[in-house]
Amino acid sequence: MSQIALPLETRSQGDPARIIVGNANAGVVEALSDPSSWPFRTAVLTGPPRSGKSLIGRWASAQGITVVDGADSEDETELFHRWNAAQESGAPLLLIANAQPWNITLPDLRSRMGGSLQLEIGEPDDEMAAELIHAIAEQRSLSLADGAAEYLVPRAVRSYQAIERLVVAIDRISLERQVLTTMSVWRDALEATHGPDQHRLL
């Protein structure tokens, strides 16, 4: 699957200016592009930590969708009222939950959410992981030498958090040593984040 990047209308300091769309979230983006097809005009989005749920929520908000980020931390009665308000207004409602699964105790809310569109971001494949490495490096103004993703992706733990920690470690080590981010830095960053034997794989 070819990768695309969704630009963000606005960004907070330190946030990326784009969203990488790949195997793990392409279906989510496609569904958010057409809220008219959602049951009850409501969708629930979940996914692993650091998988871009909030960034996708900001993009969805720019498309006119009402977004509640961190919905699983909100008062359930208030969320039920917001669901009712969305039904009355006809406005699409996206609830982003960090918990997997989201255990809802209020029966009325649980039944409404159960009937809504369920969207989940998966883990990235090799192609998306490579794009994420470059995107996080770009976000940090970190210049990676050629071949970085080809070397790092097969050796990296396949999770958004792990990929982010790896790029942060590369940035830190290169700054501490005041050297370019070449293979010696990549190896030491892998060892620091994944363990001493990880850089010898493959």
C-alpha positions as CSV (number, residue, x, y, z in Angstrom):
1,M,0.0,0.0,0.0
2,S,1.4,3.4,-1.0
3,Q,1.6,6.0,1.8
4,I,-0.1,9.3,1.9
5,A,0.2,12.2,4.3
6,L,-2.8,14.2,5.5
7,P,-1.8,17.8,6.2
8,L,-3.1,19.3,9.5
9,E,-4.8,22.7,9.3
10,T,-3.2,23.8,12.6
11,R,-0.5,22.3,14.7
12,S,0.7,22.7,18.3
13,Q,4.4,23.3,19.0
14,G,6.2,20.0,18.6
15,D,3.4,18.3,16.8
16,P,3.9,16.9,13.3
17,A,2.4,18.8,10.4
18,R,1.1,15.7,8.7
19,I,-0.5,12.3,9.4
20,I,1.0,9.2,7.9
21,V,-1.7,7.1,6.4
22,G,-0.8,3.4,5.8
23,N,-2.0,-0.1,6.4
24,A,-2.9,0.5,10.1
25,N,-5.2,3.5,9.7
26,A,-6.3,3.8,6.0
27,G,-9.7,2.3,6.8
28,V,-10.1,4.7,9.6
29,V,-9.4,7.7,7.4
30,E,-11.7,6.4,4.7
31,A,-14.5,6.0,7.2
32,L,-14.0,9.5,8.7
33,S,-14.2,10.9,5.2
34,D,-17.8,9.9,4.9
35,P,-19.7,10.3,8.2
36,S,-23.0,10.1,6.4
37,S,-22.6,6.3,6.4
38,W,-22.1,6.0,10.2
39,P,-24.8,4.3,12.3
40,F,-26.4,7.0,14.4
41,R,-23.9,9.4,12.9
42,T,-21.4,8.3,15.6
43,A,-18.0,6.6,15.5
44,V,-15.7,5.3,18.2
45,L,-12.0,5.4,17.5
46,T,-9.5,3.3,19.5
47,G,-5.8,2.4,19.0
48,P,-2.5,1.8,20.6
49,P,-0.7,4.6,22.4
50,R,1.0,7.2,20.2
51,S,-0.8,5.9,17.1
52,G,-2.0,9.3,16.1
53,K,-5.6,9.1,17.4
54,S,-5.6,12.8,18.5
55,L,-4.0,13.9,15.3
56,I,-6.7,12.1,13.3
57,G,-9.2,13.7,15.6
58,R,-7.9,17.1,14.8
59,W,-8.1,16.4,11.1
60,A,-11.7,15.1,11.5
61,S,-12.6,18.2,13.4
62,A,-11.4,20.3,10.5
63,Q,-13.8,18.3,8.3
64,G,-16.8,19.4,10.5
65,I,-17.0,16.4,12.7
66,T,-17.6,16.9,16.5
67,V,-14.7,15.2,18.3
68,V,-14.4,14.2,21.9
69,D,-10.8,13.2,22.5
70,G,-10.2,11.0,25.6
71,A,-13.9,10.1,25.7
72,D,-13.2,7.2,28.1
73,S,-12.1,9.7,30.7
74,E,-15.2,11.8,30.4
75,D,-18.3,11.6,32.6
76,E,-20.5,9.0,31.0
77,T,-23.7,10.8,31.7
78,E,-22.4,13.9,29.9
79,L,-21.3,11.7,27.0
80,F,-24.8,10.3,26.8
81,H,-26.2,13.8,26.6
82,R,-23.7,14.7,23.9
83,W,-24.7,11.6,21.9
84,N,-28.4,12.7,22.2
85,A,-27.5,16.3,21.1
86,A,-25.7,14.9,18.1
87,Q,-28.8,12.9,17.1
88,E,-30.9,16.0,17.4
89,S,-28.6,18.2,15.4
90,G,-27.6,15.6,12.8
91,A,-23.9,16.5,13.3
92,P,-21.4,13.6,13.1
93,L,-19.8,12.7,16.5
94,L,-16.4,11.0,16.9
95,L,-15.4,9.7,20.3
96,I,-11.8,8.8,20.8
97,A,-11.0,6.4,23.6
98,N,-7.5,5.5,24.9
99,A,-8.6,2.4,26.7
100,Q,-8.7,-0.9,24.8
101,P,-11.3,-2.1,25.4
102,W,-13.4,0.8,26.5
103,N,-15.5,-0.5,29.4
104,I,-18.6,1.6,29.7
105,T,-20.6,1.2,32.9
106,L,-23.7,3.4,32.0
107,P,-26.1,1.0,30.3
108,D,-27.7,3.6,28.0
109,L,-24.3,4.9,26.8
110,R,-23.0,1.4,26.4
111,S,-25.9,0.4,24.1
112,R,-25.5,3.6,22.0
113,M,-21.8,3.1,21.6
114,G,-22.2,-0.6,20.8
115,G,-24.4,0.4,17.9
116,S,-22.0,3.0,16.6
117,L,-19.2,2.6,14.0
118,Q,-16.2,1.0,15.7
119,L,-12.8,2.1,14.3
120,E,-9.5,0.8,15.4
121,I,-5.9,1.8,14.4
122,G,-3.7,-1.3,14.1
123,E,0.1,-1.7,14.3
124,P,2.2,-0.4,11.4
125,D,3.6,-2.7,8.7
126,D,7.2,-2.3,7.4
127,E,6.3,0.4,4.9
128,M,4.4,2.5,7.4
129,A,7.0,2.0,10.1
130,A,9.6,3.5,7.7
131,E,7.4,6.5,7.0
132,L,6.9,7.0,10.7
133,I,10.6,7.0,11.4
134,H,11.2,9.7,8.8
135,A,8.1,11.7,9.9
136,I,9.2,11.7,13.6
137,A,12.8,12.6,12.6
138,E,11.4,15.5,10.5
139,Q,9.3,16.6,13.5
140,R,12.5,16.8,15.6
141,S,14.5,18.4,12.8
142,L,16.7,15.3,12.8
143,S,18.6,14.5,9.6
144,L,18.9,10.7,9.1
145,A,21.6,9.3,6.9
146,D,20.6,7.3,3.8
147,G,19.5,3.8,4.6
148,A,18.2,4.6,8.1
149,A,14.8,3.1,7.7
150,E,16.0,0.1,5.8
151,Y,18.4,-0.7,8.7
152,L,16.1,0.2,11.6
153,V,12.7,-1.2,10.5
154,P,13.6,-4.9,10.6
155,R,15.2,-4.5,14.0
156,A,12.7,-2.2,15.7
157,V,9.9,-3.3,17.9
158,R,6.7,-2.9,15.9
159,S,4.7,-0.4,17.9
160,Y,4.2,3.4,17.7
161,Q,5.7,4.0,21.1
162,A,8.8,1.9,20.4
163,I,9.4,3.6,17.0
164,E,9.1,7.0,18.6
165,R,11.5,6.0,21.5
166,L,14.0,4.8,18.9
167,V,14.0,8.0,16.9
168,V,14.3,10.0,20.2
169,A,17.2,7.9,21.2
170,I,18.9,8.4,17.9
171,D,18.5,12.2,18.3
172,R,19.8,12.1,21.8
173,I,22.9,10.0,21.1
174,S,23.8,12.1,18.0
175,L,23.5,15.3,20.0
176,E,25.5,14.0,23.0
177,R,28.3,12.8,20.7
178,Q,27.9,15.7,18.2
179,V,28.0,13.3,15.3
180,L,25.9,12.5,12.3
181,T,23.1,9.9,12.6
182,T,24.9,7.1,10.9
183,M,24.9,3.3,11.5
184,S,26.9,3.4,14.7
185,V,24.3,5.7,16.3
186,W,21.5,3.6,15.0
187,R,23.0,0.5,16.6
188,D,23.5,2.2,19.9
189,A,20.0,3.6,19.8
190,L,18.6,0.1,19.1
191,E,20.6,-1.3,22.0
192,A,19.4,1.5,24.3
193,T,15.8,1.0,23.5
194,H,15.4,-2.6,22.5
195,G,18.2,-4.5,24.2
196,P,21.9,-5.4,23.5
197,D,21.2,-8.1,20.9
198,Q,18.7,-6.3,18.7
199,H,21.1,-4.6,16.4
200,R,22.6,-7.9,15.4
201,L,19.3,-9.3,14.0
202,L,19.0,-10.0,10.3
